[in-house]
Amino acid sequence: MSVHLVGLALLMAAVTYPFRALPLFAPTKRLPPVVQRYVRLVGPGILAALAAGNTAFAGDAEGHNTFHLGIEWIAVALAVVLIAWRGNVFIGIVAAAVLVAVGRAVMGA
């Protein structure tokens, strides 16, 4: 196992921690509406970023290229729909995580 990226991971954590910790130190009822909307969209944004990492172009031996999205994008769409419908970020994130876990278990990935 390589440890040459541990420093980068620590730097990224130090830079992003204030944004992730903001709701813990400042309850959303006291934040301006613009910040409240931003904080509510952090979870779906992270899901989309994780799903983007699984988006790929693949080529076969015959030279045909295919575009692969994966089950993660279905999970992101499910999360967005549930968040818009129910107004609850937690339900959307949990449903997306369960969908991906079940999908990967079924597909054997």
SVG drawing of the C-alpha trace seen along z (x, -y; Angstrom):
<svg xmlns="http://www.w3.org/2000/svg" viewBox="-43 -36 48 47">
<polyline fill="none" stroke="black" stroke-width="0.4" points="0.0,0.0 1.3,-3.4 1.1,-6.4 2.4,-9.1 -1.1,-10.7 -1.8,-10.8 -0.5,-14.4 -2.8,-15.5 -5.7,-13.8 -4.9,-15.6 -4.6,-19.0 -8.0,-18.4 -9.6,-17.5 -8.1,-20.7 -9.4,-22.9 -12.9,-21.3 -13.5,-20.8 -14.8,-24.3 -17.5,-23.9 -18.6,-20.5 -18.5,-21.6 -20.5,-24.8 -23.9,-23.3 -22.5,-21.9 -21.3,-25.3 -24.1,-27.5 -27.5,-26.0 -29.3,-26.5 -32.1,-28.5 -29.7,-31.4 -28.0,-31.3 -29.1,-33.5 -31.4,-31.7 -28.7,-31.6 -26.4,-29.7 -29.2,-27.4 -29.8,-26.4 -26.1,-25.9 -25.7,-23.6 -28.8,-21.6 -27.2,-20.9 -23.8,-19.7 -25.0,-16.1 -26.4,-15.7 -23.4,-17.5 -21.1,-15.0 -23.1,-12.1 -22.9,-13.5 -19.1,-14.0 -18.7,-10.4 -20.9,-9.2 -18.9,-11.2 -15.8,-9.2 -17.6,-6.1 -18.4,-7.6 -16.1,-6.2 -15.5,-5.6 -14.5,-2.1 -13.3,-0.5 -13.5,3.1 -11.1,5.2 -12.9,4.2 -12.4,0.5 -16.0,-0.3 -16.3,-2.9 -19.0,-2.8 -20.1,-5.3 -20.7,-3.7 -22.6,-5.6 -23.2,-2.9 -25.8,-2.5 -24.4,-5.5 -26.1,-8.0 -29.4,-6.2 -28.8,-6.7 -28.1,-10.4 -31.3,-10.8 -33.2,-9.0 -31.7,-11.2 -32.6,-14.4 -36.1,-13.2 -36.7,-12.2 -35.1,-15.5 -37.3,-17.6 -40.4,-15.5 -40.0,-15.1 -37.8,-18.0 -35.5,-15.8 -31.9,-15.5 -31.3,-12.6 -34.0,-10.4 -32.5,-11.1 -28.9,-10.3 -29.9,-7.1 -32.0,-5.9 -29.2,-6.5 -26.7,-4.7 -29.0,-1.7 -29.7,-1.6 -26.0,-1.5 -25.2,1.1 -28.0,3.4 -27.1,2.9 -23.4,3.7 -24.4,6.7 -26.7,8.0 -24.2,7.4 -21.3,8.8 -19.1,5.7"/>
</svg>
